[in-house]
Structure formats: structure tokens, C-alpha cells
Amino acid sequence: MLVLGRFSKVFSVIGEIMAFLTIVILGLLYLNDAMPIHFLGDFGVTLTGIKDYAVIITLTVCGMAFASKRSLIIFIPFCILAVCALACYSIIVFKIF
């Protein structure tokens, strides 16, 4: 019935951990911006670079958990769209073209 049904729990657990870490990163960055003294220093610049990728990858893993419970007809196009979103974001950030 479901080819990827076994992987849905794996994707769910990884997605939950990534969602937690993404919220921690966002919370630290927003708190750093709200404070008069930026306590993160140069590490804040690194976290800002990680932030957008963390959001995209977290949404991708959570979407894969959803799509893996369905069928390959939903899973494969979702994976293709996720790769396109990540590639397009990387093109925009790094100004490749």
C-alpha cells in the first residue's frame, strides 16, 4: 500500500527536532535584535545565515512526513518542488545568475 509509510515516523521525529532547533534559532535572533546590546556578536551573523535554510529544510522534512503517508504520486512531486525551492533560494542568496 504505502511504499514510504515506514519512513513517515522517521521524517516526523527529524522534523520535530528540526522545528525545535529552528524556533530556538529564531528566538535567539529576535531576542538579540530586541536587546540594546547584541549578546550574540559575530555568532548572530552566522545564525542569520543559517536561519532561512533552517526554515526551508524544516518545512521540507515536515512535508516529507506528510507526503510519505500518502503515495508516490504525492511524494515525488513534493520532493521535486522542495529541491526547486531550495535551489532558487540559493540562487537568490548567492546571486549565481
PESULVEN-V431717 format. One line per field, one symbol per residue. phi: phi as a letter, one per 20 degrees, with the letter a starting at -180 (. if undefined). psi: psi as a letter, one per 20 degrees, with the letter a starting at -180 (. if undefined). burial: b if it has 9 or more other ideal C-beta (glycine too) atoms within 8 Angstrom, else e. A space follows every 10 residues. Layout:
BEGIN
phi: ???
psi: ???
burial: ???
END
This chain:
BEGIN
phi: .dfdgfefff ffffffffff ffffffffff fffeefdefe mfffffffff gfffffffff fffffffffe cffeffffff ffffffffff fffelfd
psi: fogjhhihhg hggghgghgg hghggggggh hghhqhpoih chhhgghhhh ghhggghghg ghhhgghiic rhhhgghghg hgggggghgh gggilg.
burial: eeebbebbee bbebbeebbe bbeebbebbe ebeeeeeeeb eeebeebeeb bbbbbbbbeb bbbbbebbbb eeebbeebbe ebeebbeebb beeeeee
END
